[in-house]
Amino acid sequence: MTRFVGFAALAALTLCSTAASGAELPFDQIQAGRYQAVLGDCAGCHTLPGGAPFAGGVALATPFGKLVAPNITPDVETGVGGWSESDFRDAMKTGIGHNGVRLYPAMPYPAYTKMSDRDVGDLWAYLRSLQPVKNEIKSNLLPFPFNIRAVMIGWNWLNFTPGAFKADPNRSTEWNRGAYIVQGAGHCATCHSPKTALGADKASAFLGGAVLQDWLAPTITNAPRVGLGGWSVDDVTAYLKTGANRFDIASGPMAEVVTNSTAKMTDADLRAIAVYLKDLPGEANKAVPVAADDPGMKAGAAVYADNCSACHGLKGEGQPKLFPALAGDPV
């Protein structure tokens, strides 16, 4: 889901090809590409608040330094105007951009590699249809040695396997659609999977939760206590559609994801995502009871009463559609 605040959401560090007017491109393809941009939350990284759409400028803090999302409008000099469709496809699916420039995984090509060629082509058509914006951006602000792009050769060898999504014939069409979005364009693991020391997703803990720029991206597997185990498919769908359900209200980066991306998805796709996530197993992580007279319990109760109860209720019951219930909240 998009702004990656950890080392994985910068879209293509200068993407595209010779700009073409919308009239030269099939309208249906442009519209399909617009929807791919919604699924990928491209605006989350490439549109600065108050700035021109997709003109870049959003700073992304990673454990290795700062990256700035590039201009991906079809401006020839400062944006994406000099790329071919083949260049763009390579960037999305292999992490190697125009003129062989190696991209950082802040542009989540490890997820985008799972997108179909058709969906990538549609996204390319949409980007070409955008109004060109002249906005030069220095994207790579990483310190030495991370600013040397050649290091990505080793990173890719260790952490990246290119290849399109393969449907599971033993699963439903709906489940496979959800898996395709979550693993591919939606790049949910970019924020919700814990990272290795090199900034790669830990495959063994897929969607097991992570902390990014002091924000918790929680476990979104069906784990019963710390994940979505207590949520129904309808709960997950409502949260993605509106940013709220009977358990929780989106805030911080996730609120931006809802605004820019999931709220604009079709109901069918939202349900497919929910069906897939609810099918992912998670560790039980059984709670260890703490005695009521434990000093920490007493202190916590006092802190809660003074600072939280006015909104979330004396017993953590919350207020529907205003303040989430905290008692028994699995996320």
C-alpha positions as CSV (number, residue, x, y, z in Angstrom):
1,M,0.0,0.0,0.0
2,T,2.0,3.1,-0.9
3,R,4.1,5.7,0.7
4,F,6.9,3.4,1.8
5,V,8.4,5.0,4.7
6,G,11.1,2.3,5.1
7,F,13.0,1.4,1.9
8,A,10.5,0.5,-0.7
9,A,8.0,2.8,-2.4
10,L,9.7,5.3,-4.7
11,A,8.2,4.8,-8.1
12,A,10.5,4.6,-11.0
13,L,13.2,7.3,-10.6
14,T,12.4,9.0,-14.0
15,L,10.0,6.9,-15.9
16,C,8.4,7.0,-19.3
17,S,8.8,7.6,-23.0
18,T,8.1,10.3,-25.6
19,A,5.0,12.1,-24.4
20,A,1.9,11.4,-26.4
21,S,-1.3,13.4,-26.2
22,G,-4.4,11.7,-24.8
23,A,-6.0,11.8,-28.3
24,E,-3.3,9.5,-29.6
25,L,-4.0,6.8,-27.0
26,P,-7.1,4.5,-26.7
27,F,-9.4,6.0,-24.1
28,D,-10.2,2.6,-22.6
29,Q,-6.6,1.9,-22.1
30,I,-6.0,5.2,-20.5
31,Q,-8.9,4.6,-18.1
32,A,-7.6,1.1,-17.3
33,G,-4.2,2.6,-16.6
34,R,-5.7,5.3,-14.4
35,Y,-7.1,2.4,-12.3
36,Q,-3.7,0.7,-12.1
37,A,-2.3,4.0,-10.7
38,V,-5.1,3.8,-8.1
39,L,-4.2,0.2,-7.2
40,G,-0.5,1.2,-6.9
41,D,-1.2,4.4,-5.0
42,C,1.2,6.2,-7.3
43,A,-0.1,9.6,-6.1
44,G,1.1,8.7,-2.6
45,C,4.7,9.1,-3.5
46,H,4.6,11.1,-6.7
47,T,2.2,13.9,-5.8
48,L,3.4,16.5,-3.3
49,P,0.5,17.9,-1.2
50,G,-0.5,21.1,-3.1
51,G,1.7,20.2,-6.0
52,A,1.0,19.2,-9.6
53,P,-0.2,15.6,-10.0
54,F,2.6,13.1,-10.4
55,A,5.2,15.8,-10.6
56,G,7.2,14.2,-7.7
57,G,8.9,15.8,-4.7
58,V,7.7,13.7,-1.8
59,A,10.6,12.9,0.5
60,L,10.9,9.3,1.6
61,A,13.0,8.6,4.7
62,T,14.6,5.2,4.7
63,P,17.0,3.5,7.2
64,F,19.7,4.2,4.6
65,G,19.0,7.9,4.0
66,K,16.6,10.1,2.0
67,L,15.1,9.5,-1.4
68,V,12.8,11.9,-3.2
69,A,10.0,10.6,-5.5
70,P,10.7,11.7,-9.1
71,N,8.5,13.5,-11.6
72,I,6.7,10.9,-13.6
73,T,4.7,13.2,-15.9
74,P,5.7,13.0,-19.6
75,D,8.0,16.0,-19.5
76,V,11.0,15.2,-21.6
77,E,13.6,17.2,-19.7
78,T,12.6,16.6,-16.0
79,G,10.0,13.9,-16.1
80,V,9.3,10.7,-17.9
81,G,9.3,11.9,-21.5
82,G,12.3,10.0,-22.8
83,W,11.4,6.4,-22.1
84,S,10.1,3.7,-24.3
85,E,7.3,1.4,-23.2
86,S,10.0,-1.3,-23.0
87,D,12.1,0.9,-20.7
88,F,9.1,1.4,-18.4
89,R,8.2,-2.3,-18.3
90,D,11.8,-3.1,-17.4
91,A,11.8,-0.6,-14.6
92,M,8.5,-1.9,-13.2
93,K,9.4,-5.6,-13.5
94,T,13.2,-5.8,-13.2
95,G,14.3,-2.6,-11.3
96,I,16.4,-1.5,-14.2
97,G,15.4,1.8,-15.7
98,H,16.2,4.0,-18.7
99,N,19.8,3.8,-19.9
100,G,20.4,0.9,-17.5
101,V,20.0,3.0,-14.3
102,R,19.3,0.6,-11.4
103,L,16.4,1.6,-9.2
104,Y,16.2,1.4,-5.5
105,P,13.6,-0.9,-4.0
106,A,11.9,2.2,-2.5
107,M,10.3,2.0,-6.0
108,P,8.6,-1.4,-5.2
109,Y,9.6,-3.3,-8.3
110,P,9.9,-6.5,-6.1
111,A,6.1,-6.3,-6.0
112,Y,5.4,-4.7,-9.4
113,T,7.3,-7.6,-11.1
114,K,4.1,-9.6,-10.4
115,M,1.9,-7.3,-12.5
116,S,0.8,-8.5,-15.9
117,D,2.3,-7.0,-19.1
118,R,-1.1,-5.7,-20.0
119,D,-1.6,-3.9,-16.7
120,V,1.9,-2.4,-16.9
121,G,1.1,-1.3,-20.5
122,D,-2.1,0.3,-19.4
123,L,-0.3,2.2,-16.7
124,W,2.2,3.3,-19.2
125,A,-0.5,4.6,-21.5
126,Y,-2.0,6.6,-18.6
127,L,1.3,8.2,-17.6
128,R,1.8,9.2,-21.2
129,S,-1.6,10.9,-21.3
130,L,-0.8,13.2,-18.3
131,Q,-0.1,16.9,-18.6
132,P,3.8,17.3,-18.8
133,V,5.1,19.3,-15.8
134,K,8.6,20.7,-15.8
135,N,9.9,19.9,-12.3
136,E,13.5,18.9,-11.9
137,I,14.1,16.7,-8.8
138,K,17.3,15.3,-7.4
139,S,16.0,11.9,-6.2
140,N,19.0,10.2,-4.8
141,L,20.0,11.9,-1.5
142,L,21.5,8.7,0.0
143,P,24.9,8.9,1.7
144,F,27.9,7.0,0.5
145,P,28.1,4.1,-0.3
146,F,24.3,3.7,-0.7
147,N,24.2,6.4,-3.3
148,I,26.2,4.1,-5.7
149,R,23.5,2.4,-7.7
150,A,25.8,-0.4,-8.6
151,V,25.2,-1.8,-5.1
152,M,21.8,-2.8,-6.3
153,I,23.3,-5.6,-8.4
154,G,24.2,-7.4,-5.3
155,W,21.0,-6.5,-3.6
156,N,18.9,-7.9,-6.4
157,W,21.0,-11.1,-6.5
158,L,20.3,-11.6,-2.8
159,N,16.7,-10.4,-2.5
160,F,14.8,-10.2,-5.8
161,T,13.3,-12.8,-8.0
162,P,11.5,-11.3,-11.1
163,G,8.4,-13.0,-12.4
164,A,4.7,-12.4,-13.0
165,F,2.0,-13.5,-10.6
166,K,0.9,-17.1,-11.0
167,A,-2.7,-17.9,-10.1
168,D,-3.4,-20.8,-7.7
169,P,-5.7,-23.2,-9.6
170,N,-6.9,-24.6,-6.3
171,R,-8.2,-21.2,-5.2
172,S,-11.2,-19.2,-6.3
173,T,-11.1,-16.4,-8.9
174,E,-11.8,-13.9,-6.1
175,W,-9.0,-15.2,-3.9
176,N,-6.5,-15.0,-6.8
177,R,-7.6,-11.5,-7.7
178,G,-7.0,-10.4,-4.1
179,A,-3.6,-12.1,-4.1
180,Y,-2.7,-10.4,-7.4
181,I,-3.4,-7.0,-6.0
182,V,-1.9,-7.5,-2.6
183,Q,1.3,-9.1,-3.9
184,G,1.6,-6.9,-7.0
185,A,0.3,-3.4,-7.7
186,G,-0.9,-2.9,-4.1
187,H,2.6,-3.7,-2.8
188,C,1.2,-4.2,0.7
189,A,4.3,-6.0,1.9
190,T,6.3,-2.8,1.3
191,C,4.9,-1.4,4.5
192,H,3.4,-4.4,6.3
193,S,6.2,-7.0,6.1
194,P,9.2,-6.7,8.4
195,K,12.6,-6.0,6.8
196,T,16.0,-7.5,6.8
197,A,19.1,-5.5,7.6
198,L,19.4,-4.8,3.9
199,G,15.9,-3.5,3.6
200,A,14.3,-6.5,1.9
201,D,11.0,-8.0,2.9
202,K,11.3,-11.0,5.2
203,A,9.5,-13.7,3.2
204,S,9.0,-15.9,6.2
205,A,7.0,-13.1,7.9
206,F,4.9,-12.0,4.9
207,L,2.6,-9.1,6.0
208,G,3.6,-9.8,9.6
209,G,3.9,-6.1,10.5
210,A,6.6,-3.5,10.7
211,V,7.5,-0.1,12.1
212,L,8.2,2.6,9.6
213,Q,9.1,6.2,10.5
214,D,7.6,5.7,14.0
215,W,4.3,4.4,12.5
216,L,3.1,0.8,13.1
217,A,2.1,-1.0,9.9
218,P,0.3,-3.9,11.7
219,T,0.1,-7.5,10.9
220,I,-2.6,-8.0,8.3
221,T,-2.7,-11.8,8.2
222,N,-5.5,-13.6,9.9
223,A,-3.5,-13.8,13.2
224,P,-6.2,-14.0,15.9
225,R,-4.8,-11.5,18.4
226,V,-2.5,-9.1,16.6
227,G,-3.8,-9.4,13.1
228,L,-7.2,-9.6,11.3
229,G,-8.4,-12.7,13.1
230,G,-11.2,-10.9,14.8
231,W,-12.3,-9.0,11.7
232,S,-14.8,-10.4,9.1
233,V,-14.4,-10.0,5.4
234,D,-17.0,-7.2,5.6
235,D,-14.9,-5.5,8.3
236,V,-11.8,-5.5,6.2
237,T,-13.7,-4.2,3.1
238,A,-15.3,-1.4,5.1
239,Y,-12.0,-0.3,6.5
240,L,-10.4,-0.2,3.1
241,K,-13.4,1.6,1.5
242,T,-14.0,4.2,4.2
243,G,-11.0,4.2,6.5
244,A,-13.1,3.0,9.4
245,N,-15.0,-0.1,10.8
246,R,-16.3,-1.3,14.1
247,F,-12.7,-1.9,15.3
248,D,-10.5,0.8,14.0
249,I,-10.1,4.1,12.2
250,A,-7.2,4.7,9.7
251,S,-4.6,7.3,10.6
252,G,-1.2,8.5,9.5
253,P,0.1,6.9,6.3
254,M,-2.7,4.4,6.1
255,A,-5.3,7.2,6.1
256,E,-3.4,8.6,3.0
257,V,-3.5,5.1,1.4
258,V,-7.3,5.0,1.9
259,T,-7.8,8.5,0.5
260,N,-5.5,8.1,-2.6
261,S,-6.0,4.4,-3.3
262,T,-8.3,1.9,-1.6
263,A,-11.3,4.3,-1.4
264,K,-11.2,4.5,-5.2
265,M,-11.0,0.8,-5.8
266,T,-14.0,-1.2,-7.0
267,D,-16.1,-3.0,-4.3
268,A,-15.2,-6.3,-6.0
269,D,-11.5,-5.7,-5.7
270,L,-11.8,-4.6,-2.1
271,R,-13.7,-7.8,-1.3
272,A,-11.1,-9.9,-3.1
273,I,-8.3,-8.3,-1.1
274,A,-10.3,-9.0,2.1
275,V,-10.9,-12.6,1.1
276,Y,-7.2,-13.1,0.4
277,L,-6.0,-11.5,3.6
278,K,-8.4,-13.4,5.8
279,D,-7.0,-16.6,4.4
280,L,-3.4,-15.9,5.3
281,P,-2.4,-17.8,8.4
282,G,-0.7,-16.0,11.2
283,E,1.0,-16.9,14.5
284,A,-1.4,-17.2,17.5
285,N,0.8,-15.0,19.8
286,K,-1.2,-15.9,22.9
287,A,-1.6,-13.1,25.4
288,V,0.1,-13.6,28.7
289,P,-2.3,-12.4,31.5
290,V,-1.0,-9.8,33.9
291,A,-2.2,-9.6,37.5
292,A,-4.7,-6.8,38.2
293,D,-2.5,-5.6,41.1
294,D,0.6,-5.4,39.0
295,P,2.2,-1.9,39.3
296,G,2.3,-1.6,35.6
297,M,-1.4,-2.4,35.3
298,K,-2.3,0.2,37.9
299,A,-0.1,2.8,36.2
300,G,-1.5,2.0,32.8
301,A,-5.1,2.3,34.1
302,A,-4.3,5.7,35.5
303,V,-2.7,6.9,32.3
304,Y,-5.6,5.6,30.2
305,A,-8.2,7.3,32.5
306,D,-6.4,10.6,32.2
307,N,-5.4,10.6,28.6
308,C,-7.6,8.2,26.6
309,S,-11.0,7.6,28.2
310,A,-12.6,10.9,27.1
311,C,-12.6,9.7,23.5
312,H,-12.3,5.9,23.7
313,G,-14.6,5.4,26.7
314,L,-14.0,4.3,30.3
315,K,-13.8,0.7,29.3
316,G,-12.2,1.2,25.9
317,E,-15.6,0.7,24.1
318,G,-15.0,3.6,21.7
319,Q,-17.5,5.7,19.8
320,P,-18.9,4.2,16.5
321,K,-17.4,6.0,13.4
322,L,-15.6,8.5,15.6
323,F,-13.1,6.8,17.9
324,P,-12.2,3.1,17.6
325,A,-12.8,0.6,20.4
326,L,-9.5,-0.3,22.1
327,A,-10.8,-3.1,24.3
328,G,-10.3,-6.3,22.4
329,D,-9.1,-4.5,19.2
330,P,-7.0,-7.1,17.3
331,V,-5.2,-4.4,15.3
